[in-house]
Amino acid sequence: MKDFVYHISHHTSGRIGMFLLGTIIFFIAFPFLTGTRFPDQIDLRALLQSPTWSHPLGTDLFGRDILARLLYGGRRTLLIGISVLSIAFVSGVIIGTVAGFKGGWVDSVAMRVIDAILSFPALVLAIALSAAMGAGLFSATLAISVTMTPQFARLARNQAQRLSTTLYVDAARVLGVPDHIIMFKHIMRNGLVPLLTLAPLSVGTAILQVASLGFLGLGAQPPAAEWGADIAMNFDYVRVAPWTVFSMGGAIVLTVLAFNLLADATSSYFTPEQRISREVNKLW
């Protein structure tokens, strides 16, 4: 773990990503440090007000402080993104590992279901599932989790098929180790490297989908603050009050960029060339 943190902190993309993400999380966690008001406080005397000292990012069509809604809304967006990753990662790894290890009809059924999900564009399927379950953050989280599970399942299946033929797995079978212990202790644990590389990138994708569902009215419901929902609410006023949209849009861009940069640094950490370089440096 210490070696991983050291690599990320000394990788150019990793440093930039950590700085961006750390700054975003800090202000989202402690919004009172910016002196912002409550995100739902309406001020009819300050409708669509341009940025001022009292409202650094201006106000929206209800006179609510944009900065307050940006910071408090970021909590929901990030929380949903991480929740989606957790659900998709756990379910995808379990499905893929069991399918790849068992093979036969188990693998066929699991992969046909995965192929059926992958046959639809991810956002279109998320919209359909969220609409069917009803608009809201809970249904949006489940819908996006379903669309992101296949990528982890396919990768976990490939890892399980590859590791099932290794000598230490054969030795465990000869010793009579139960299949569930072999799957979860030997195969899953040793096949996590590419899955962990994919995880940061998936958080950025999840945040984009969360914002998209919020923009379409299928995510957070008014008056709850959420980046995508706030963009949709103020989109009609983008010509006369562009700060109402660009602030939230900029936050989405920077957050997704931070996770993508961390994904690039994580990927470089697990490449064979980087491993050899680290081992050589240890020898010296």
C-alpha positions, 0 to 999 in steps of 0.5 A, a space after each residue: 500500500 505504501 508503495 502504491 501511494 508513493 507511486 501515485 504521489 510521484 506520477 504526474 497524472 497522479 499528483 494532478 488527480 490527487 490535488 484536484 480530487 482532494 480539493 473538491 472533497 475538502 470543500 464538499 466536506 467543509 462547505 461552511 469554510 467558504 461562508 456559503 448559505 443553505 443550498 435551499 434558501 430562497 431569496 426573491 430579491 436576488 434572482 439570477 444575480 451575477 457573481 458578487 462578494 456575497 454570492 461568489 458564483 451568483 444565484 439561480 432562478 430562485 435566488 439560491 446561492 450557486 456555490 452552496 448548491 455546488 458544494 452540497 450537491 457535490 456530496 450527493 453526486 460523489 456519494 452516488 458515484 462511489 455507491 455505484 462503483 461499490 455495487 457494480 464492483 462487488 457484483 461484477 467480480 462475484 459473477 465473473 469469478 464464479 462464471 469463469 471458475 465453474 464454466 459449463 452452463 453456469 458460465 453460458 447463462 451468466 455471459 448471455 445475461 451480460 451480453 444482453 445488458 451490453 447490447 444496449 447503450 449504457 445511458 439508454 439502459 440506465 434511463 429505461 431502468 430508472 424510469 421503470 423504477 421511478 425517479 429518485 436517487 435510489 433508482 438511479 443508483 441501482 440503474 447505473 450499477 446494472 449498466 456498469 456491472 458487465 465490465 467488471 464481470 467480463 474482466 473478472 471472468 477472464 481473470 478466473 479462466 486464466 488463473 484456474 489453470 495455474 499450478 497453485 490452484 491445481 495444488 489446492 484442488 489436489 489437497 481437497 480445498 473447497 471450491 468456494 475457498 479456491 474462488 475467493 481466496 486464491 483466484 479472486 484475490 490474485 485477479 484484482 489487479 486489472 479490476 482495481 485499475 478499472 475502478 477509478 475510471 468507472 467512478 468518473 463514468 458513474 458520475 457522468 451518468 448520475 449527472 445525465 439522469 439528474 439532467 433528465 429528471 430521473 435522479 435527484 428531485 427538487 429542491 435537492 441540490 445535485 449537479 445534473 439536476 441543477 444544470 437542467 433547472 437553469 438551462 433555459 437561462 444559460 444565455 442571460 445567466 451562464 454562471 448558473 450552468 457553467 459552475 455545475 458543468 465545470 465541477 463535473 468536468 474537474 471531478 471526472 478529470 481527477 478520477 481519469 488522471 488517477 486511473 492513468 496513474 493506477 494503470 501505470 503502477 500495475 504495468 510490468 515495466 513499472 514493476 521491474 523498475 520498482 524492483 530494480 530501485 529497491 535493489 539499489 
